[in-house]
């Protein structure tokens, strides 16, 4: 299997697993808190990556690890800055909604 076909298979598999995840998470949220649900999802992702690495190391396939270069640095900084900005805007928006609901007696 060439690399383009392998990438397509992994993309479809990832989309299928993501699609299955949403309804299952909604079912489990009836019994488990949202923080614990997030912990379970991260634990599952970690276990999946562990199994992936064990299978590839057992098969004897070494993966090339690409390191960041100076050429990649502006993009890395832009992603980090964008992530930080979005988080701060979300916090500001949520706090303003919270303040307005207290001020006007809303129960949003």
C-alpha positions as CSV (number, residue, x, y, z in Angstrom):
1,X,0.0,0.0,0.0
2,X,1.5,3.3,-1.0
3,X,1.6,6.3,1.3
4,X,-1.3,8.2,-0.2
5,X,-3.6,5.2,0.2
6,X,-2.4,4.6,3.7
7,X,-3.1,8.3,4.6
8,X,-6.6,8.0,3.2
9,X,-7.3,4.9,5.2
10,X,-6.1,6.5,8.4
11,X,-8.2,9.6,7.6
12,X,-11.4,7.6,7.1
13,X,-10.6,5.6,10.2
14,X,-10.1,8.7,12.3
15,X,-13.4,10.2,11.0
16,X,-15.2,7.0,11.8
17,X,-13.9,6.8,15.3
18,X,-14.7,10.5,15.9
19,X,-18.2,9.9,14.6
20,X,-18.7,7.0,17.0
21,X,-17.3,9.0,19.8
22,X,-20.0,11.7,19.9
23,X,-23.1,9.5,20.5
24,X,-21.2,7.3,23.0
25,X,-20.0,10.4,24.9
26,X,-23.6,11.6,25.1
27,X,-24.7,8.3,26.5
28,X,-21.9,8.2,29.1
29,X,-22.5,11.8,30.2
30,X,-25.7,10.7,31.9
31,X,-23.6,8.6,34.3
32,X,-20.2,10.4,34.4
33,X,-19.3,14.0,34.9
34,X,-17.9,16.1,32.1
35,X,-14.4,16.3,33.6
36,X,-14.3,12.6,34.1
37,X,-15.5,12.1,30.5
38,X,-12.7,14.2,29.2
39,X,-10.2,12.2,31.3
40,X,-11.6,9.0,29.8
41,X,-11.2,10.4,26.3
42,X,-7.6,11.4,26.9
43,X,-6.9,8.1,28.5
44,X,-8.3,6.3,25.5
45,X,-6.3,8.4,23.1
46,X,-3.1,7.6,25.2
47,X,-3.8,3.9,25.2
48,X,-4.4,4.0,21.5
49,X,-1.1,5.7,20.8
50,X,0.7,3.3,23.1
51,X,-0.8,0.3,21.2
52,X,0.2,2.0,17.9
53,X,3.8,2.5,19.1
54,X,4.0,-1.1,20.4
55,X,2.7,-2.6,17.2
56,X,5.1,-0.6,15.0
57,X,8.1,-1.3,17.2
58,X,7.2,-5.0,17.3
59,X,7.0,-5.0,13.5
60,X,10.5,-3.5,13.4
61,X,9.5,-0.4,11.5
62,X,11.3,2.7,12.6
63,X,9.6,6.0,12.1
64,X,11.4,9.1,11.0
65,X,11.0,11.9,13.5
66,X,10.9,15.3,11.9
67,X,12.2,18.1,14.1
68,X,11.2,21.7,13.9
69,X,13.4,23.9,11.8
70,X,13.8,27.7,11.8
71,X,11.5,27.7,8.8
72,X,8.7,26.2,10.8
73,X,9.1,28.5,13.8
74,X,6.7,31.4,12.5
75,X,3.9,28.9,12.0
76,X,4.5,27.3,15.4
77,X,4.4,30.7,17.1
78,X,1.3,31.7,15.1
79,X,-0.6,28.6,16.2
80,X,0.4,29.0,19.8
81,X,-0.6,32.7,19.7
82,X,-3.9,32.0,18.0
83,X,-4.7,29.3,20.6
84,X,-3.9,31.6,23.4
85,X,-5.9,34.5,21.9
86,X,-9.0,32.3,21.4
87,X,-8.8,31.0,24.9
88,X,-8.7,34.5,26.3
89,X,-11.6,35.7,24.1
90,X,-13.6,32.8,25.3
91,X,-12.9,33.6,28.9
92,X,-13.8,37.3,28.4
93,X,-17.0,36.4,26.6
94,X,-18.1,33.9,29.2
95,X,-17.3,36.3,32.1
96,X,-19.3,39.1,30.4
97,X,-22.3,36.7,29.8
98,X,-22.0,35.7,33.5
99,X,-21.9,39.3,34.7
100,X,-24.9,40.3,32.5
101,X,-26.9,37.3,33.8
102,X,-26.2,38.4,37.4
103,X,-27.0,42.0,36.7
104,X,-30.3,41.4,34.9
105,X,-31.4,38.3,36.9
106,X,-31.3,36.0,33.8
107,X,-31.0,32.3,34.4
108,X,-29.1,31.5,31.2
